Amino acid sequence: MHFEEQLSRDDFLVFVTAPQLGTHDDHFGMPRWPVCVKAAMGRLRGEDEEFFRKRGDLMEGIGPAPDAAASDLERQKRRC
């Protein structure tokens, strides 16, 4: 709370996120990105039963994927 009060909003956000930089390997272009894309495709196809068991309520609240993302999954996969 001290730093939140002392720093501007933008500086505080940089301060909070800086320790996370470089620690994730599952963002676009990173080593685990293909695994994330594969998981997303399975979820959009409704093939990941465990995911829906754990997150079904959340997914119902969010609603279906936009047609632009889900109508042609193979094309979207190639774009990723």
C-alpha positions in Angstrom: 0.0 0.0 0.0 2.9 2.3 0.7 4.1 2.2 -3.0 0.6 2.5 -4.3 0.3 5.7 -2.4 3.8 7.0 -3.3 3.9 6.2 -7.1 1.7 7.4 -9.9 -0.8 4.8 -11.2 1.4 3.9 -14.3 4.6 3.7 -12.2 2.9 1.5 -9.6 1.6 -0.9 -12.3 5.2 -1.2 -13.7 6.5 -1.8 -10.2 3.9 -4.5 -9.5 4.4 -6.3 -12.9 8.2 -6.1 -13.2 8.9 -9.2 -11.1 6.7 -11.2 -13.5 8.5 -10.1 -16.7 10.4 -13.0 -18.3 9.0 -15.6 -15.9 6.2 -17.0 -18.2 6.9 -19.2 -21.1 3.3 -19.6 -22.4 2.8 -16.3 -24.1 2.8 -15.8 -27.9 6.1 -16.9 -29.4 7.4 -18.5 -26.2 8.2 -22.2 -25.9 4.9 -23.3 -24.4 2.7 -21.2 -26.7 1.9 -24.2 -29.1 0.6 -26.2 -26.0 -1.6 -23.2 -25.0 -3.0 -23.0 -28.6 -3.7 -26.7 -28.6 -5.5 -26.5 -25.3 -7.6 -23.5 -26.4 -8.6 -25.4 -29.6 -9.8 -28.4 -27.6 -11.8 -26.2 -25.3 -13.4 -24.3 -28.1 -14.4 -27.7 -29.7 -15.8 -28.9 -26.3 -13.3 -31.7 -26.0 -11.7 -30.8 -22.7 -14.2 -32.3 -20.2 -12.0 -31.8 -17.2 -11.7 -28.0 -17.9 -15.5 -27.7 -18.2 -15.9 -29.7 -15.0 -13.6 -27.2 -13.2 -14.5 -24.0 -15.0 -18.0 -24.7 -16.5 -19.7 -22.0 -14.4 -17.2 -19.4 -15.3 -17.5 -20.3 -19.0 -21.3 -20.1 -18.9 -21.0 -16.7 -17.4 -18.6 -15.6 -20.1 -20.7 -17.1 -22.9 -19.7 -18.6 -26.2 -16.6 -17.7 -28.1 -17.2 -15.0 -30.8 -17.9 -16.5 -34.3 -14.8 -14.8 -35.6 -12.7 -16.9 -33.3 -14.6 -20.2 -33.3 -16.1 -20.5 -36.8 -12.9 -21.7 -38.4 -10.7 -23.1 -35.7 -8.1 -24.6 -38.1 -7.5 -21.2 -39.7 -7.2 -19.6 -36.3 -4.7 -22.3 -35.2 -2.5 -21.6 -38.2 -2.6 -17.8 -37.4 -1.3 -18.5 -33.9 
